Amino acid sequence: MTTATLTTKGQITIPAYVRHALKVDTGDRVEFVQIAPDRFEFAAANRSVTELKGMFGKPSKTVSIDDMNQAIAKRGASGR
């Protein structure tokens, strides 16, 4: 298990082994995701948007911008 110490300013140094495994470098962003009470997952948030292309496969149907705007307006109106 790899550990780090919290400074008085609330900062930690991510150990080199962990930085290498997550492929993070200076200036990259990371996320802390709560997975249970008192339990967090630490994940790299440095993927580019282009890497996400095709992640969910082809859409079953295409939707126009007008259709999206109408759905948003309808949902917004029903919430009042």
Secondary structure, DSSP 8 states (H G I E B T S, - for coil): -------TTS-----HHHHHHHT--TT--EEEEEEETTEEEEEE----GGGGTTTT-S-SS---HHHHHHHHHHHHHHT-
